[in-house]
């Protein structure tokens, strides 16, 4: 799954967290971009009270999705500000929000 470029990155991340890290879907859906910690030492993912050190192959996918989400959020924010509205400060982008809308996303063959 991690190496299958044909799958959506959201599906790859969620399925890897379920299968390799034994994380329940409820915990995965609650993840936000704030839960991804990127440092010179590597990439970690805060899951519950723990911060998982991610292997580079998996970390690369997580960082790509993180970058995509933050760029998307920045574009939406700038459009909102151009109309004279401020985006809510409490909003935290959810990287795997699609899983709520696509419950069968993990059942792909």
C-alpha positions in Angstrom: 0.0 0.0 0.0 2.7 2.5 0.9 4.4 2.0 -2.4 1.2 1.8 -4.5 1.1 5.2 -6.3 -2.3 4.4 -7.8 -4.0 4.8 -4.5 -5.0 8.1 -3.1 -2.5 9.3 -0.4 -5.3 9.6 2.1 -6.1 5.9 1.6 -2.5 4.9 1.7 -1.9 6.7 5.0 -5.1 5.5 6.7 -4.7 1.9 5.6 -1.0 1.9 6.7 -2.0 3.3 10.1 -4.6 0.6 10.5 -2.6 -2.3 9.3 0.9 -1.6 10.4 0.3 0.6 13.5 -3.0 -1.0 14.7 -4.7 2.4 15.0 -8.5 2.5 15.1 -10.2 4.4 12.4 -11.7 6.8 15.0 -8.3 7.9 16.0 -7.2 8.3 12.4 -10.2 10.4 11.5 -9.3 12.8 14.4 -5.8 13.5 13.0 -5.1 17.0 11.9 -2.2 18.7 10.2 -1.0 19.8 13.6 -0.4 16.1 14.4 2.4 15.9 11.9 5.8 16.9 13.3 8.5 17.4 10.7 12.1 18.0 12.0 15.6 17.5 10.7 15.6 14.2 12.6 12.6 12.9 10.8 8.8 12.9 10.6 6.6 11.9 13.5 2.8 11.6 13.8 1.0 12.3 17.0 -1.5 9.5 17.5 -3.2 9.8 20.9 -0.5 10.4 23.6 2.2 8.9 21.4 4.3 10.3 18.6 5.2 7.6 16.1 8.5 7.9 14.3 7.7 7.3 10.6 9.9 5.4 8.2 11.0 7.6 5.4 8.9 5.9 2.7 5.8 6.4 4.7 6.9 9.8 6.0 7.3 11.1 2.4 3.6 10.4 1.7 2.5 12.0 5.0 4.6 15.1 4.2 3.2 15.3 0.7 -0.4 15.3 2.0 0.5 17.8 4.7 1.9 20.2 2.1 -1.1 19.7 -0.1 -3.5 20.4 2.7 -1.7 23.4 4.0 -1.5 24.9 0.5 -5.2 24.2 -0.1 -6.0 25.8 3.3 -3.8 28.9 2.4 -5.6 29.3 -0.9 -9.0 29.1 0.7 -7.9 31.6 3.4 -6.7 34.1 0.9 -9.9 33.9 -1.1 -11.9 34.4 2.1 -9.8 37.4 3.1 -10.2 39.0 -0.3 -14.0 39.0 0.4 -13.5 40.8 3.7 -14.0 37.7 5.9 -11.5 36.2 8.2 -11.1 32.4 8.3 -11.9 30.9 11.7 -8.8 30.7 13.9 -9.9 27.6 15.6 -10.1 25.6 12.3 -7.6 22.8 12.1 -7.2 21.1 8.8 -8.1 17.4 8.8 -5.8 15.4 6.5 -8.1 12.3 6.4 -11.4 14.0 6.3 -12.3 12.2 3.1 -12.6 8.9 5.1 -15.8 10.2 6.7 -17.3 10.7 3.2 -15.8 7.6 1.7 -16.3 4.8 4.2 -15.5 2.2 1.5 -12.2 3.8 0.6 -10.2 1.2 2.6 -12.0 -1.7 1.0 -10.5 -1.2 -2.4 -8.6 -4.3 -3.8 
